[in-house]
Amino acid sequence: IPRDLMVNIPGHGFYKINHANHFGEQKQKDWGGAFATQVISDTLKIKIPYYVRIDFKAFEQIINEVGGVKVDVERSFTDAEFPAANDLYQTVAFTKGVQTMNGTSALSYARSRHGNNGEGSDFARAKRQQKIILALREKVLSFGTLLNPVRINNVMDALESHLTTNLEFGELFSLAKLGRELNTDQVTNLVFDTSSGGYLKNSNVIGMLEPRTGNFDVMAQAVATIFTSTTGTTKVSQTPAQDAPPTTGAQIEIQNGTWNAGLAARVKKRLADTKIPINTVSNSKQKPISGSGIYVLNNKASTGTAEALAKELFVPIKQTLPTGITAATSTDILILLGDDFSE
């Protein structure tokens, strides 16, 4: 949906659709996303139960947290009017080809509106934004980023003051699990634009767009049948294979406190399958240990990591190490496997 689409915003009259967020914020802090959802729902006659609104800062932080995203830039372009601090402009440029973008460059690529070489329209920008979103999805899901509790914690910290949504935390994770099952090759786009055969035309009001038919009925029908009709939809271009995100998080050590040979190594492999990296495995100096436990040895280590380990291994988090048990000096979290541990 292009930002310049002219719609009737309740209580304000006809404005560009992106004003809905602004008017919502004027009425009540953090209500812009909800109000914009209502306006879009009313305009296109479709029920929208959930919304997420994210700002530029979180966009950058999330992409940096996963180590950047790899994007195929279809054509080189330069934008000499990209927003800079203090209401000034700066020049940004991108070269054709596959490249890895950090948070800052990905944001510039997604925001640019005045590029040359055919990249100066909102429609071109919308296509670039979809590229970034799909690349981020591929990066997150390909390497189990959502299963790494340390990285989840960092992402949630980034989002805390930069996101508004009516989704509960559990619902977000349910969507994440659903997202893992999506086949990118089967994703299609429906873009409202002014191309030949498109749904929109330039309005008599300068800078605004309106439905080619004079009302939103045909557009609403296109939205209602997006999953069953191919009219007006296009296949998303192939997303490049992403590089593995950088290793980050707590230093975790596993000690085998039993006479069950190879137990620590097997548990390390099990945790590797859930994308929780283990740094050290060894046998405990004291054997046998009757009760298993997870010990947070560094207060700076994420409590979320210990909780994820406890949930995966069915091992309790304990406070005091048994007598005679020591860990490596670099260890943040120690997993001590005892006779009660079940594989």
N, C-alpha and C positions, 0 to 999 in steps of 0.2 A: 504494500500500500504506500504510494508516494506521499511524502510529507506535504506536498502542495495541493493535495486533493481537497476540494472545497466541500465541506459538509455543514449540516445544521447542528450546531452545538447548543444543547438546551440552556436557555438563560442568557445566551450571548449572540445568537444569530449565526450567519454563515461566515466561517473562518477556515483557514487551512487546518487539516486534521491534527497536525502536530501541536496546535494551540490547546487541544483538549487537556493534555498533561499540565500545561501552564495554568489553565483556569482551575483545574482540580487542586493544584498546589496553592493557588490563591485562596481557595475556600478553606482548605484544611491541609496541614503539613502531611506529606507522604500519601496524599490521596490522589495524586496525579495519575498514577498507573490504573487505579480503580476507575476513575472517571473516563480515562481514555478507552478503557475496555468497554465501558457502558456505551460510549459514543460509537465505537466500531460495531458493537453488537447490534445497536439500534439501526445503524446505517445499512449493514449487510444482512440483517435479519437472521443472525446466527447466535446461538447460545455459546457464550465463552465463560466457562466456570472458573478458570484460573488465569492468572497473569503473573508475569515477572518483569520488573523494571530494574535495569542495571545501568550504572553510570560509567563514565570513561575510566575512572580510577580503577574500579574493580576489573574492567575489561583488560587493562594493562597488566594488573597484578596476577590475574588468573593465567594469562598466556605466559607470563614470565615464570610462574610457579611450575608449569609443565615443561619448561625449557624451550618455549617458542613453538611456532607452527610452520609447517612447510606448505607453501602456496604456489600454484602455477599462475604467474602473471601473464595474461594472454597477449598484452601489447605494452610497449614502453610508453610512459607518459610523464609529463611534468605539470605540477600545479603551483603557480607562483602566488596564489591567493589563499594559501592554507592558514587557518587561524593560528596566531601566536599570542604570547602574553601581552597584557596592556593594550588590547584591541589593535594589535599590529598584525602584519602578515609575514609569512615565511614561505620559502620554496621547498617543496618535497618532490622527489622524482623516484620512479620505479622502472626497472629494466626488465624487458620481456624474459621469461624463463622461470624455472622452478627455483625457489629460494626459501630459506628459513627466516621468518620474521620474529623479532622479539615483540614485547607488548607495545612499545612505542611505535615501531614501524607498522605493526599490524593495525594499530588504531589510526595512523595516518592513512594507510591504504583503504581502510573501511570508511573513513570520514571524508576523504577528498571529494570536492564537488566542482572544482574548476580546472580539471586536468585537460590537456590537449589530446589529440589523437583519438577522439571519440570517447574520452572518459570524463567529459564535463557535464554529464546529465545525472539527475537523481536515479535514473533507471540503471545506468552503468554502475553507480555507487551501490545500488541495491544488490546487483549481481556480485560485486566484490564482497559485500557484507556476508552474503550467503556462502561464498567461498571460505571466508574466515571461520564462520560458524561450523561448517562441515569439517574443516581441517581440525578445529579444536575438538569437535566430537570424536574424530578419528584418533587424535592424539590421546585423549582421555580414556577412550575405551580399548584401544589396541594394547595399551601397556598396563591396564588395570589400575590406572591412577585413582579411580574412585574406590578401589579396594585397599589403597595405601592409607592407613589412618593418619599418618603424619601429614601427608599432602592434603588430605581432606581437611584436617584442622587448619592448615595454612590458608586454603581456599576459603573456608568459612570465616576465618578472621578477616580476610580481604573483603568478603561480602557484607560483613556485619553492618557497616555504616554506609554501604554503597548500593544496597539492594532493597527493594520493597516487593512483597509478594503476599498473596493470600493462601499460598501453599504451606502446609505444615511440614516440619522437618522430615517426618516419616514418609510423607507424600513425595517429597523431593527425591528420596532414596528409591522409592517405588518407580518413579519416572526414570531414574538413572538405570535401574535394572531393565526397564523396558527399552531404553535407548541402546543397550548392549545388543539387543536382538534385531535392531533395525539393519536392513541391508541398504547401504548407501546407493547401490546401483539401481534401487527401486524408488528412490526419492524423486519426486517431480515438483516443479515450481509452477505457480500461477502468479504472474506479475501483471498488475494493472498499469498499462503504459499507453503512449500515443502512437505506437507503431501502426503500420498498415494492418487493419483488422483488429487493432487493439481496442480496449474498452473505454479509453479516455480521449479527450480532445482539449485543446487550450481554451480556457474560459475567456469571456469578454473582460473579466476582471484580470488585469495584468498580473502574471506570476502565479495564477491559480489554474487548476485542472478540474474538469467536470466530466460526468459520464457522457459518452458519445450519443447515447439514446435519449438523454434528457432526464433520466431518473436512474435509480440504482437497482432496478429489478433484474436486469440481465446480469449484472455483476453479482448480485445476491444468489442468483441461480447457479452461476459458475462456482461460487464458494460452496454452495450446498451439494454440488455434484462433483467436487474436486477428486474424490476417491473412486468415482465410477466413470468419469468422462475424461477423454484426452483432449478435448477442445480447449485451446488456449494454454495448455500446460506444456512444459518442456522438461527434458531430462537434465538433471544436474550434471555438470561436467565432472569428470573423474577427479577425485581428490588424491594428491600425491601420497605415497607411503610416507608415514611419519617416522622420525628418528626417536629412539628411546629417550624418555625424560631423564634428567640428571639424577643420580643417586642422592638422596637426601634423607634426613631423619635421624632417629635415635640409633646409637650403637647398641646392638642387642647380642647378648651372649647366652648360649644354652649349655648347661652342664648336666651330664648324666650322673645322677646320684644312685643308680641301681647297678646290678650285675648283668643287666640286659645289654649285651654288646651292640654297639651301633645305634642305640636309641636316639641319641642327640642328633646324629646325622640324618636319621629318618625324619625326625621332627623338623629339622631345617628344610628338608626337601618339601615336606608338607606345607610349611609356611611360605616357601618360595612359590608354590602354586597359587597362593592367595596374595602374592605380590608384597609380602612382608619380608624384607631382606634381613638375613642373620649374618653377623660379622664374625662370630667366633663360636666353635663347638669344642667341648672338652669333657673330660671326666672330672667329677668333683673329688676333692682331696679326702673327703670323708664319705664312707659308704658302709652300709646302705642308708639312704635318707628315706624316712617313712612317708613324709608328706610333701607333695609337690607345691611349688609356690612361684609367684612372679614378684620380683623385687625391683622397685624403682630406686636406683642408686644416685641418680642425678635429678635434682628438683627441676631443672630446666627441661627435662625430657617431657614429651607430651603425655599427659595422663590418658589421652585418647588411645595412644599406642598400647599402653598396658591393658586398657579395657578391651581393646580389640583382640589382643593376645589371649586374655582370660576367656573371652567368649569363644574363640576358635579352639582353644586347647582344653576348655573346661577345667582350668587351673585357677585357684584363687589368688588374688593380689594380697601379699603379706608385707608386714612392716620390717621385721627384724630377721636378719640372716641367721641360720642355724650356726651353732658353734663350730668353728673350724672351716667354714665355707668363706672363700674370698673370690673376688672377680677381678678381671683385668682392669687396669687403671683407666682405660678408655671406655669401659662399659657403662652405658646409661641404664639399661634394663637387663636384669639377669633372670633367665628362666631356669629354675632348678627342678629337674624331673626326679620324682621319688617313686617308691614302690607302688603307690596308689595310682600312678599315671596309666591311663588306658589309651592304647593306640587305636 
